[in-house]
Amino acid sequence: MAKYISFCLFTLLILTGYYFYQYNEAAKTQLLSYDDEQESLGSSITIRFSHVVAENTPKGLTVRKFADLVEEKTKGQVKVEIYPNGILYSDGNEYEALQNGKVEMIAASFPKLIDTVPQWKVLDLPFIFKRESQVEAVFTGQTSKELLSMIQDPHVKGLSFWLNGFKQMTSSQNALLEPDDFQGQTFRVMPGPIIAEQFRLLKANTAVMSFNDVYQALESGQIDGQENTISNIYSKRLYKVQNHLTVSNHGYLGYAVMINQKFWDELPQEIQEKITEAMNETTEWNMKKAGQMNAEQLEEIKRTSPITIHSLTVEQQKKWLRLFRPLYQQVENEVGSDLIKQIQFPPDEER
Ligand code: LMR
């Protein structure tokens, strides 16, 4: 009998315990769904946007524009924290930081992405871009969609392309007008086989280095020259440690804007839509602003600096083109002629 009573008491104890446990869990769930503080915690999202250039550049200002638009459109639910000048990650490791979710967004220049998207070698071909209207058509129209779809990395989603400008050549040694003028000099280059090959054809040496190390390397004489857009030459004061600048427009520098895929997938759909809207408006703004900024900053360099500025004659440009022709064959063998033709004559270009 005593055994029977203790069995009943034990069972009652277990059942009561189970009942209180269930009650408590239900109460917690109910509390959470009406908890204002929890609600607002869940709604504040931060995008860390890392980049390597100064703020007074097409990329610097475009990231700022994007941040403002995102905050405005999401009514402050999404904040964009901007880390410029490579303060968080430099060109060598910003892509890896994006893959690992250490930052949510970056806008890397094409040469730094060739390991990820080998077909983008075509974008580094000298003189493949000749007109602003061609650049805009490639990076906004059907071709831009095709280029973005070439990003096969499961950790990264391509959102858009932003522009900087045409690249120019600078040197501390002499004017760079004829192909022979480059011979024996050492130039800083961004990574990527096409740019390295371009300088090899010019019989020059190359040194791959991070953008934020270039000023120091030029100043100390470790390198003689470099190629970049006017806005990068201006904002990093590279013209102050160079004697000659050739407006050669021989290459184009633009950016792929990318977001961490997992971060994107976990965003609520209406936030994704607002970010996409902000990105489209920002890209349109960037397309108007980039060319204008480079033109204004060239005038500023002319006005304030003793650097000698040269332009290529048609004859000189033809010599450069002839020299670089083998690069077209090399890229055609690797990526096919269709993509090259599509970039040279984009279907959506207004002519
Ligand atoms: C460079 O390394 O010179 C550029 O890619 C920097 C940039 O992001 O514009």
Residues whose N, C-alpha, C, O or C-beta is under 5 A from the ligand:
A	BS01	LMR	V52 V53 S109 M190 F211
